Amino acid sequence: MKTPKYHPETLSVRAGSEATEFGENSEALFLNSSFRFKNAAQAAARFGGTEPGNIYSRFTNPTVTMFQNKLAALEGAEQCVATSSGMSAILACVMGLCSAGDHIVASRSIFGTSVQLFSNILKRWGLEVSFVSLTHPEEWTAAVNSKTKLFFVETPSNPLTEVCDIRVLADIAHQAGAYLVVDNCFCTPAIQKPLTLGADIIIHSATKYIDGQGRCLGGAVLGSKELMEPVYGFLRTAGVTMSAFNAWVFLKGLETLYVRMEAHSSKALALATWLEAQPQVTRVYYPGLASHPQHALAMQQQLSGGGIVSFEVKAKAGQSQQEAAWALIDATKLISITANLGDAKSTITHPASTTHSRVTQEARTAAGIGDSLVRIAVGLEHVEDLIADLQVLSQA
Ligand SMILES: *Cc1c(COP(=O)(O)O)cnc(C)c1O
């Protein structure tokens, strides 16, 4: 792992940056598909890999390269492979590192579409997946078999913000000869650096906090050069490429990542603290609260609690739990009703009927995602305006 000479905030602004002969101070957008060679010999050398340099934007583009190098510096990774979305980052990771017959152990509390990818699509190609509890390491040990290649987690989880001990799972994975993959989308390197805790691979949906303003889709896979080689090989051939325009937006997003994540976290903590004191709220889920079951662990492996707060709304007499949750959502005027997160604009969503509606009621209940649960991804507005938008919760 590289030891950077600068502080992370400085790296987020400066790392990976390269200028052309024009000396531009803000990174240039290379919106072109192919690159010219000086002569036939150079073309052959580039294709043969004996001379480094750009060839074609499906797998080499200077703007995308700058984004990859900046994110790699922030995560402390040897290499970053940028992809067209967070989902294609997961796909590239699995296609690069697994073969038919291999086995993956994944947390039950991962992004709904990731569950679909594993259970409905990759299963058809001969991959076996076992889903286990994020917070019970003994289930991971029990699920391992001789074909286990990857462990896959998100911490904190969505929407209940459960936290796992990354180091403990990394040790179990390594004893089994497997790699630990952490989807670090909720924290970003500004809050949590899984590679320093023993994880082998990091996944990002750049769509969320790396963009930070809800504009573009993108993703990334990070790890050692050795592990990223087959992942990059898959991308080069299959073309799940990040567009240069999106890479340029994400490069700008990364420059403000540290100040934004600090603000998201402090506003989320203030909102969670307020929510906990409201008569119409029965429970709040936020790792930064002392009442969170894994608060101590979260504060040890994260710099702060992050921007996601979930809570349960109390149903009034004659009202179902879903009606209570929907009534709160419909009473908001400022917060956006959308399932996205990581935006400057705060968003509110009802997981049971949206992001987790493809999961059976039974599985939802087992996972603790009840009909009364509401998730807020806290943006960058003033927290008093967010509280004012949720005032119905304060009525006795
Ligand atoms: C959104 C999200 C993804 C998928 O990312 P896309 O960019 O939407 O493809 C994966 N993991 C987590 C945790 C996410 O929140």
The ligand as an SDF file (V2000), in Angstrom:
LIG
                    3D

 15 15  0  0  0  0  0  0  0  0999 V2000
  -26.5110    2.7210   -5.5750 C   0  0  0  0  0  0  0  0  0  0  0  0
  -25.7070    1.6370   -5.0170 C   0  0  0  0  0  0  0  0  0  0  0  0
  -25.1260    0.6690   -5.8470 C   0  0  0  0  0  0  0  0  0  0  0  0
  -25.3560    0.6450   -7.3450 C   0  0  0  0  0  0  0  0  0  0  0  0
  -24.8000    1.7570   -7.9570 O   0  0  0  0  0  0  0  0  0  0  0  0
  -25.3340    2.3390   -9.3660 P   0  0  0  0  0  0  0  0  0  0  0  0
  -24.3580    3.4290   -9.6320 O   0  0  0  0  0  0  0  0  0  0  0  0
  -26.7370    2.8060   -9.1390 O   0  0  0  0  0  0  0  0  0  0  0  0
  -25.2690    1.2400  -10.3470 O   0  0  0  0  0  0  0  0  0  0  0  0
  -24.3520   -0.3080   -5.2620 C   0  0  0  0  0  0  0  0  0  0  0  0
  -24.1430   -0.3470   -3.9330 N   0  0  0  0  0  0  0  0  0  0  0  0
  -24.6970    0.5680   -3.1000 C   0  0  0  0  0  0  0  0  0  0  0  0
  -24.4450    0.4740   -1.6500 C   0  0  0  0  0  0  0  0  0  0  0  0
  -25.4950    1.5880   -3.6150 C   0  0  0  0  0  0  0  0  0  0  0  0
  -26.0520    2.4720   -2.7820 O   0  0  0  0  0  0  0  0  0  0  0  0
  1  2  1  0
  2  3  1  0
  2 14  2  0
  3  4  1  0
  3 10  2  0
  4  5  1  0
  5  6  1  0
  6  7  2  0
  6  8  1  0
  6  9  1  0
 10 11  1  0
 11 12  2  0
 12 13  1  0
 12 14  1  0
 14 15  1  0
M  END
$$$$
